């Protein structure tokens, strides 16, 4: 139903709850300004699992669940609107389980019932369905819409008078069957002229049977679908469409959350890489300073020991010199006394006797000793204690580093899981590009080098000198990941190559010539092919190589899938379309006959 006036109009849409798609029952308004039925919005929020409450229309979230109060004014207006609509719906209405109709004529439908017979509806009293002027003014003020927002619905007009008078009714031919008109709050719903027709009854498929989940016309609903749950097809379509929009919005939110999580993980990995480089440089600097400090302390300790030794030696030499001097004097005195005792000259004896009768003046050497801390081992004991404490501190480093490496490995696994799940592609080999000596499996997943040329047609896409092949897939944007089994081979090349590379004759392999790939030679020599090649020392020999390409960033990375380790990353710019590149290399040694195998991407597991 529509109310028109000079200032605007009102329609059923303004009294419809966007959740149940029906007229408001106990309408409430959220803080963002949208209105819903009290039960609808409460049920919607209860189904959120206790999380943040969100407005279904504008998606504004509320940390604390708002307290909802019934909008009395809107409720009264809605009730008045319902009463006004009831006056229009007495003539014909749609109800679940059947269609009540009046004035269904004869013709080809005699004997068929299309509803439940009810007593005739008494004529509507004057003024019924007419809204009071003051309420109409308030509704127009509150719910007026811009004139250009939508086309006003047509104004209902009374049916034109019948050209046949009452006295000629008996002479008029029977009227054709008239399809009962369906009324809603916005007035009689005209049958959709472009609605599909029922193949059996040639009437519009305007109804939907929820019981059988199928569309049908009015005759179908009163026939095989009688007693089922029936609803206008357009209303059911709007309900399902609204549900799809809500589901789509939820999916967009989930995608946004996961994309944000991916960016957070990438940011964390970049921060960890920066921190790892900082920690490595800092640790090397600290250990270098520690080694220098130890060497300096060692030199100082040796100098102290040497000085202590020299001091003890100097004191000892001084004492020895003094003792030797006294010993010399005592020996001279002893020799003189010996000569005097053996002399026969008694005159001389009495002359010198008094001189030697008193003992000589000598030093008391009982306390003369040479001591040092070196003899007690105190220095070595102190050094041992300091080194032991230092060793105890060093023992903690592996535990800390092991925990740190565990975190790094976990972040790597999360990152690789994201890469594998989102960017894994199904790669197949392109036989038209393969060197004639290459054998490609029927499924395009394996390639090996044969000792004979195959009878294949030469074309501009085919390599004629280097035993290599490209993948069918071409990449110009986005991120892509695939894995190749290389176990059992002594030589191979894997990576990507530009579509415009030279494929005839001798080939120069480098990023400048459109090749970005990793190589193995002689079973142990790994290198990335730059000019000159970048040698890579790998402690763990990979059996499966993961190749990740970010075309937008110009990045190609190689992973050891088994060891969960990054092997090498090279950053460049891809000015052309790129293809996966494979070369099993020749089998000159007789040990490189194993094929390169493109494997399904396997998800990494946390041990």
JOMO-V734832 format. One line per field, one symbol per residue. ss: DSSP state (h for helix, s for strand, l for the rest). phi: phi as a letter, one per 40 degrees, with the letter a starting at -180 (. if undefined). burial: b if it has 9 or more other ideal C-beta (glycine too) atoms within 8 Angstrom, else e. A space follows every 50 residues. Layout:
ss->???
phi->???
burial->???
//
This chain:
ss->llssllllsslhhhhsllllllslllssslllllssshhhhhhhhhllll llssllllllsslllllllslhhhhhhhhhhhhhhhhhllllsssllsss llllllhhhlllllllllllllllllllllllhhhhhhhhhhhlllllll lllllllllllllllhhhlllllllllllllsssllssslllllllslll lllsllsssllllssslhhhhhlllllllssshhhhhhhhhhhhhhhhhh hhhhhhhhhhhhhhhhhhhhhhhhhhhhhhhhhhhhhhhhhhhhhhhhhh hhhhhhhhhhhhhhhhhhhhhhhhhhhhhhhhhhhhhhhhhhlllhhhhh hhhhhhhlllllllllllllllhhhhlhhhhhhhhhhhhhhhhhhhhhhh hhhhhhhhhhhhhhhhhhhhhhhsllllslhhhllllssslllllssssl llllllllllllllllllssssssslllsssssssllllllsssssssll llllllllllhhhlssssssslllsssslllllssslllllllsssssss llllssssssllllsssssssllllllssssssllllllllllllssssl lllllll
phi->.bbbacciabbcdcbbccccfbcdbfcbbcdchcbacdccccccccccgg cccbccccgcbbcbccccbccccccccccccccccccccccaabbchibc bbgcccgcbcgbbbiccbccccccccgcgccdccccccccccbcbcccca ccccccbccccccccccbccccccccdbcccbbbcchccccccbcccccc bfbcccbbccccfacaccccccccbcgccbadcccccccccccccccccc cccccccccccccccccccccccccccccccccccccccccccccccccc cccccccccccccccccccccccccccccccccccccccccccccccccc cbcccbcccccbccccccbbbaccccgccccccccccccccccccccdcc ccccccccccccccccccccccbcbccbccccbcddccbbcccgbbabcb cbcccbccaccccbbccaabcccbbbagbaaabbcbcgbbaabaibaccc ccbbgcbcbadcbgbbacbbbfgbcbabcbbccccbcbcbcccbbcbbbb cccgbbbbbccccfbccabbbabccbcbbcbbacgcbccgbbccccbcbc cbccbcc
burial->bbbeeeebbbbbeebbbbbebebbbbbbbbeeebbbbbebbbebbeebee eebbbbeeebebeeeeebebbeebbebbebbbbbbbbbbeebeeeeebbb beebbeeebeeeebbeeeeeeeeeeeeebebeeebbebbbeeeebeeeee eebeeeeeeeeeeeeeeeeeeeeeeebeebebbbbbbbbeeeeebebbee eebbbbbbbbeeeeebbbbbbbeebbebebbbbebbbbbeebeeebeebe eeeeeeeeeeebeebbebbeebeeebeeeeeeeeeeeeeeeeeeeeeeee beebbeebbebbeebbeebeebbeebeebbeebeebbeebeeeeeeebbe ebbeebeeeeeeeeeeeeeeebebeeeebeeebeeeeeeeeeeeeeeeee eeeeeeebbbbbbbbbbbbbeebbeebbbbbebbbbbbebbeebebbbbe eeebeeeeeeebbbeebbbbbbbebeeebbbbbbbbeebbbbbbbbbbbe bebeeebeebbebbbbbbbbeeeeebbbbbeebeebebeeebebbbbbbb beebbbbbbbbeebebbbebeeebeeebbbbbbbbebeeeebeeebebbe beebeee
//
